Amino acid sequence: MTTEEDVKDLGVLSRELPAIDLDATTAERIARRARDDVGKGPSPRRFIEPGIATLVVLGYIAWVIVQVLEAMR
């Protein structure tokens, strides 16, 4: 929860930050791209590599289990 003290602290902090050295066109382009991503969450593609790794590991574990069972006969 934001208190008035927090708001005042942010105001003081913002005055200490350096000024943005971008032209208006570039700043607007960056802001537009950032607004497009707000609220979307991460891409589902981030699960592809872990999914492949999981399948490889599970396949290897299955192979090991089969080999151990064959060795026990």
N, C-alpha and C positions, 0 to 999 in steps of 0.2 A: 504494500500500500504506500502511496506517495504522500508525504507530508509537506507542509509549506516550507519546512526547513530544508527538505530535499530539493525543492524547486529553487529556493534561494541559493543553495550550494551549486546547483547546475548552472544558474545564472552567473555566479562568480567564476566557475570553471570555464564557461563558454567565453567569457571576456579574456581569459588568459590564453586561449587557443590562437594559433596563427590564422591569419586571413586566408581564405581559399584563393589560390592563384590560377584559377581556371577561367577561361572566357565563358560567357553566358551560354553559348551554343553547346559547348562540351559539357558543362554542368547540367544542362537540361537533358542531354542525351544520356548521361550517366544516371540521372534521377529517374528518367523514364524506364530505363532497363531495370533499375532496382525496384521500381514500383511493380513491374510486370512479374517479378519473382516473389513478392511478398505474399505469404500465406499459401504458397504452393507446396512446400515441403521438398524433401530431397527426391531425386529422380529414382524411379524403380530400377534403372540400370545398375544401380550400386549393388544389387543383389546377385548379379550375374557371376562375377568372379568368386564370391564366397560359395555360391551354389555349385559351381563347377568343382571347386576345391572339396566341398562336402561329398559330392558324388565320387570323386577320385578316392578320397579317404575311405568312404564306405565300401567301395569296390575292393580296395586293398585289405580292409578288415575282413570282408567276406572271404577273400582268397586265403588269408592267413588261417581263418577258422576251418576252412575246408582242408587245408594242408595239415593242420594239427589233428583234425579228426581222422584223416587218412593215416597219419603217423601212429595214431593210437591203436589201429587195427592190427 
